[in-house]
Amino acid sequence: MFDTSGQWVHIETFDDFDNGLSDLIDLWSSPSPSATKALKDSALAHFKEDLGAATLKWIDNKAKSKKYASIVGELAEFEAVLLESSAPASGDDAAPSK
């Protein structure tokens, strides 16, 4: 994902995407001060961009397309969790104030 100088390294192989998704999840759950919101957002955007390109590259190869679709599905689940955790509590779920 990011090299030691902070530059994005494009992800191209399925194994890199599989490992990269784990790294992305680790980054988003990191308590480190260096794991800023901007860095997390940038990593997510770059990962999605590279995954989109890889998915298009292999669209005519059914076996590879299925493998990349599984990563797309896992990424969607991760993004759903991110949205849930950043959403304000609704009136129905919030404890009543006294």
C-alpha angles and dihedrals in degrees: 000000000000121000124218092274091055095253119138114250110207115242116225114158128068092241090052090052092047092050092038092057090054089049090049092052090048090051092051092050095045117118090200115125088226089063093082124178089248091054091047093048091047093050091049093049093048092046091051092047093051092044091051091052092048091048091053091046092057099035092115094049105079096196095049092040090058091050092052091044088059090057090047089054093049090048090051090053090050092049090049089055090049090052092048092050093049097044116102116245112268122232091253095055099038121095112253115256120233 
